Amino acid sequence: MTEQGQEAGAAWKLHAAGTDAELYLPYTLNELFTQMQKALIRASNQGLLTNPIHEILARLKHTPKSERRRAESGILGGDKNFQRVKDGELKYFERNDGAWFDFALTLKESPRLTLIAYNFEIRFPEGFAAKFIRFDLNPPDHANEERGLRAHMHPGSDDILIPYFVMDPLKLLKMMIHEFRVARPELRT
């Protein structure tokens, strides 16, 4: 393992233990974006996602550093879907079992890539036990940090927050693609 990889691994362990406010990722912003793009395209080619490749390329976006927080950039995967309904106007990634998801990342690159915040939400077809599952990492200045809930998950309700460990965004994306599968055929759309 490279020295940079060892440093990133050590920072990750400190962050997961709650002893560090920043999480350093072992790749650059462009590398993370490319790896996420490859994972989505591979899933489309394998039939796990129903989105054709041109939709994946259009829905996965790298946002420039924001005006409010000049050092931060983002990766967006689809549109936020607050109503949690399939809407032809909104862009999202749809799985072959009828579930659909989107995500957003806030990152800082100076000089190493630092994970600031994320949310990954998967929604399920009508009749599934949970309406959605969302994994959140709130920014360091968020009120949830004081409650020890900066990293948490919502299992089907915005009002329920369960403490959860910070995850590598690439691993979370792969969870959205491969896990939480709708097993009963009558629930597939």
C-alpha positions in Angstrom: 0.0 0.0 0.0 1.2 3.5 -0.8 2.0 6.0 1.9 -1.0 8.1 0.8 -3.2 5.0 1.1 -1.9 4.2 4.6 -2.6 7.8 5.7 -6.1 7.7 4.2 -6.8 4.4 6.0 -5.6 5.7 9.3 -7.7 8.9 8.9 -10.7 6.7 8.0 -10.3 4.7 11.2 -10.0 7.8 13.3 -13.1 9.3 11.7 -15.1 6.2 12.1 -14.2 6.1 15.8 -15.5 9.7 16.1 -12.0 11.1 16.9 -11.5 13.1 13.7 -13.8 15.7 12.1 -12.6 15.0 8.5 -12.6 11.9 6.4 -9.9 11.6 3.8 -10.6 9.5 0.8 -7.9 7.5 -1.0 -8.5 9.0 -4.4 -8.9 12.4 -6.1 -12.3 13.9 -7.0 -11.9 12.9 -10.6 -10.9 9.3 -9.7 -14.0 9.0 -7.4 -16.3 10.4 -10.1 -14.8 8.0 -12.7 -15.1 5.0 -10.4 -18.8 5.9 -9.7 -19.5 6.3 -13.4 -17.9 2.9 -14.1 -19.9 1.2 -11.4 -23.2 2.6 -12.8 -22.3 1.7 -16.4 -21.3 -1.8 -15.4 -24.6 -2.2 -13.5 -26.5 -1.0 -16.6 -24.5 -3.4 -18.8 -25.3 -6.3 -16.4 -29.0 -5.4 -16.4 -29.1 -4.4 -12.8 -30.1 -0.8 -13.7 -32.7 -0.1 -16.4 -31.1 3.2 -17.3 -29.2 3.1 -20.6 -25.7 4.5 -20.6 -26.6 7.9 -22.1 -29.0 8.5 -19.2 -26.3 7.5 -16.6 -23.8 9.9 -18.2 -26.4 12.7 -18.1 -27.5 12.0 -14.5 -24.1 11.7 -12.9 -22.7 15.2 -12.5 -19.7 16.8 -11.0 -20.6 20.2 -9.6 -17.9 23.0 -9.4 -16.9 24.5 -6.2 -19.8 26.3 -4.7 -20.0 30.0 -4.2 -21.0 29.7 -0.6 -18.2 27.3 0.3 -15.5 27.9 -2.2 -13.4 25.0 -1.3 -16.2 22.4 -1.7 -17.3 20.5 -4.8 -20.0 17.9 -5.3 -21.0 14.8 -7.1 -24.7 14.5 -7.9 -26.4 11.3 -9.0 -29.9 12.2 -10.1 -32.4 14.7 -8.7 -33.6 14.8 -5.1 -37.0 13.2 -4.8 -38.6 14.6 -1.7 -42.1 13.2 -2.6 -40.6 9.7 -3.2 -42.7 9.1 -6.2 -41.6 8.0 -9.7 -42.0 11.2 -11.7 -41.0 11.5 -15.4 -39.6 15.0 -14.7 -37.1 13.8 -12.1 -33.9 12.0 -13.0 -32.8 9.0 -11.0 -31.2 5.6 -11.3 -33.7 2.7 -11.6 -33.0 -0.9 -10.7 -34.4 -3.9 -12.4 -36.5 -4.8 -9.4 -38.4 -1.5 -9.5 -36.4 0.3 -6.7 -34.9 3.7 -7.6 -32.2 5.9 -6.0 -30.3 9.2 -6.1 -27.4 10.6 -4.2 -25.3 13.7 -3.5 -21.8 14.2 -2.1 -20.1 17.3 -0.8 -16.3 17.0 -1.0 -13.2 19.2 -0.5 -10.0 18.7 -2.3 -7.1 20.5 -0.7 -4.7 18.7 -1.2 -6.4 15.4 -0.3 -10.0 14.6 -1.0 -12.1 15.0 2.1 -15.6 13.8 2.5 -17.8 16.6 4.0 -21.3 15.2 3.6 -23.5 12.8 1.6 -27.0 11.4 1.3 -27.9 8.2 -0.6 -31.6 7.3 -0.7 -33.2 4.3 -2.3 -36.9 4.1 -2.7 -38.9 0.9 -3.1 -42.1 -0.1 -5.0 -45.5 0.1 -3.4 -46.1 -2.8 -1.0 -42.4 -3.2 0.0 -41.9 -3.3 3.8 -40.0 0.0 3.8 -40.8 3.0 1.6 -37.2 4.0 1.5 -33.8 3.8 3.2 -31.5 6.8 3.4 -27.8 7.0 4.5 -26.7 10.5 5.6 -23.5 12.2 6.6 -24.4 15.7 7.6 -21.8 18.6 7.3 -19.7 19.2 10.5 -21.7 22.3 11.4 -25.1 20.5 11.3 -27.3 20.2 14.5 -27.1 16.4 14.3 -23.4 16.5 15.1 -24.2 17.7 18.6 -26.5 14.7 19.1 -23.9 12.3 17.9 -25.9 11.6 14.7 -23.8 13.2 12.0 -23.6 9.8 10.3 -27.0 8.0 10.4 -29.6 6.2 8.4 -33.3 6.6 8.0 -35.1 3.2 7.8 -38.3 4.3 6.0 -39.1 7.4 8.0 -37.5 10.9 8.1 -38.3 11.0 11.8 -36.3 7.9 12.7 -32.5 8.4 12.8 -30.3 5.4 13.6 -26.6 6.1 14.3 -24.5 4.6 11.5 -20.9 4.5 10.6 -19.4 6.7 7.9 -19.0 4.8 4.6 -16.9 5.2 1.5 -19.2 6.8 -1.1 -18.2 4.2 -3.7 -19.3 1.4 -1.3 -22.6 3.2 -0.7 -23.2 3.4 -4.4 -22.6 -0.3 -4.8 -25.0 -1.0 -1.9 -27.7 1.1 -3.8 -27.1 -1.1 -6.9 -26.7 -4.5 -5.3 -28.4 -4.6 -1.9 -31.9 -4.3 -0.5 -33.3 -6.3 -3.4 -37.1 -6.7 -3.9 -37.3 -10.5 -3.8 -41.0 -11.0 -4.2 -42.0 -10.9 -8.0 -45.5 -9.4 -7.2 -43.8 -6.3 -5.8 -41.7 -5.6 -8.9 -42.9 -2.9 -11.3 
